[in-house]
Amino acid sequence: MSQETLIKLECTSCKRVMYHSTKNKKTIKARLELSKFCKNCKKHAPHKETK
């Protein structure tokens, strides 16, 4: 069974899920945080991984 799973990235300012990505849970234990463009806020904002 593969350890790569689909994750959701939520904007920290407006709390909306904007992006989906994959992550290998065996190699990366911590929650992922990336700076992405939010279409709702119309600016670059940090996006955190949600459940």
N, C-alpha and C positions, 0 to 999 in steps of 0.2 A: 504494500500500500504506500502510495506517495505521501510525503510529508508536506508538499506544497499545497496550500489552501488559499481560497479566495478571501480577501479581506476588504472591508469598507473603510474609506477615508472620509472623516467628517471635519468640516471647517470649524475652527475654534471660535471664530467670532459670531457666525450666524447659526451654528449647530445643525447645518444641513449636510447630508451625505451627497457628495459630488463625484467622487471617484471610486473605482474598484480596482484592485491590484492583487497579485499573487505574492505569497511570502513562504519561504521554506522555514518551517517552525523548528526544524532540527538545528539549523545554523544560527538563526536569529531568534533569541529568546525574548528580548524586550519589545515593547510596542513601537511600531514604526511611526515616525513623524517627518513629514515632508512639506516643503513650501510649494504650494500649488496656486494656480489662479482660480479664484472663486467667482463664478458667473453671477451669483446673487449679490455679493459685496462689490464686485467689479474692481478687485485688487488682489495682489498676491498676499496670501495668509497661510499660516501653518495649518496643516491638516493632520489630525491624529487618527490612529487606527482605533476602530470600535469593535465591539463583539459581533 
